[in-house]
Amino acid sequence: MSIKNYVTLEFPAVPENVEFARTAVACFASQINSFTLEEIDDIKLVVSEAISNTVLHSYGVSGGIVRLSAVRNDDTLCVTIEDFGKGIADVEQAKEPAFTTDPDRMGMGFTIMEALSDELRVSSVPGEGVKVEIRKSPHGTAKDSDEPEV
Amino acid sequence: MKIDVRVIGRVLVVGIFGELDLNTAPSFRDAVEEQLDSNPDINDILLIMRDVTFIDSSGLGVILGRYKRQRPHGGNVIVAAPSPQARKALELSGLAGIIPICDTEDEAWAKAVGV
């Protein structure tokens, strides 16, 4: 599988950049002509959830950096979102629906991300950050592989 | 994101235009809370979501939070005419199983006033 195109971005983990990140990835994803508009909307939602998680949970008041990369391998889009914050002690617990204590939060971010991705991987080392890898192909035609090619 | 807020009888009608996410959801929440605080007779909240071009769980969370506020007093949150993206997000999150989703504003209004 060959890399056709890629983009890497770094930006502060602030709410203003959530829209920027999802729009940038949607723009990149639209190079894969066979994605439908609904699938592009799905990609925007997945990226929005991932970046929002980083902004909300990864850093304290001092803030920090998000690194986003998007890679196009043939007709597969691979998006990796990394932060270098406090990390997640228990990734499986964090992925459970409604895992939140905030009454104005849904706690459904990971559930939505899993539902709309062909493949979603979340890894974390406490104290070092979180890495979210998303793979999506048009009409769910992702080819099996051990690692998203980034 | 822009919102249009009107109080009609005991119904707070909120038209939402644009994108609701982590950055814009606080403005939406504050505008609705201001109306609820200053109009204690408000029972139902009718959200017109035809022109919502994007919503994620930050926006959905604000809707859920207002549902939690109104429900103990017998009130409700009703969504009218959601855009396709908003409808999908409401369904994926499970919110569509909690609050009524109506295809038209007329249908939502009838539900709000109990016609």
Boltz contact constraints between the chains, C-beta under 6 A:
constraints:
  - contact:
      token1: [A, 15]
      token2: [B, 22]
      max_distance: 6.0
  - contact:
      token1: [A, 15]
      token2: [B, 23]
      max_distance: 6.0
  - contact:
      token1: [A, 16]
      token2: [B, 23]
      max_distance: 6.0
  - contact:
      token1: [A, 18]
      token2: [B, 21]
      max_distance: 6.0
  - contact:
      token1: [A, 18]
      token2: [B, 22]
      max_distance: 6.0
  - contact:
      token1: [A, 18]
      token2: [B, 23]
      max_distance: 6.0
  - contact:
      token1: [A, 41]
      token2: [B, 85]
      max_distance: 6.0
  - contact:
      token1: [A, 45]
      token2: [B, 56]
      max_distance: 6.0
  - contact:
      token1: [A, 48]
      token2: [B, 21]
      max_distance: 6.0
  - contact:
      token1: [A, 48]
      token2: [B, 56]
      max_distance: 6.0
  - contact:
      token1: [A, 49]
      token2: [B, 56]
      max_distance: 6.0
  - contact:
      token1: [A, 52]
      token2: [B, 22]
      max_distance: 6.0
  - contact:
      token1: [A, 52]
      token2: [B, 58]
      max_distance: 6.0
  - contact:
      token1: [A, 103]
      token2: [B, 65]
      max_distance: 6.0
  - contact:
      token1: [A, 103]
      token2: [B, 68]
      max_distance: 6.0
  - contact:
      token1: [A, 104]
      token2: [B, 61]
      max_distance: 6.0
  - contact:
      token1: [A, 104]
      token2: [B, 62]
      max_distance: 6.0
  - contact:
      token1: [A, 104]
      token2: [B, 65]
      max_distance: 6.0
  - contact:
      token1: [A, 105]
      token2: [B, 61]
      max_distance: 6.0
  - contact:
      token1: [A, 106]
      token2: [B, 57]
      max_distance: 6.0
  - contact:
      token1: [A, 106]
      token2: [B, 60]
      max_distance: 6.0
  - contact:
      token1: [A, 106]
      token2: [B, 61]
      max_distance: 6.0
  - contact:
      token1: [A, 106]
      token2: [B, 93]
      max_distance: 6.0
  - contact:
      token1: [A, 108]
      token2: [B, 57]
      max_distance: 6.0
  - contact:
      token1: [A, 108]
      token2: [B, 93]
      max_distance: 6.0
  - contact:
      token1: [A, 109]
      token2: [B, 57]
      max_distance: 6.0
  - contact:
      token1: [A, 112]
      token2: [B, 92]
      max_distance: 6.0
  - contact:
      token1: [A, 115]
      token2: [B, 92]
      max_distance: 6.0
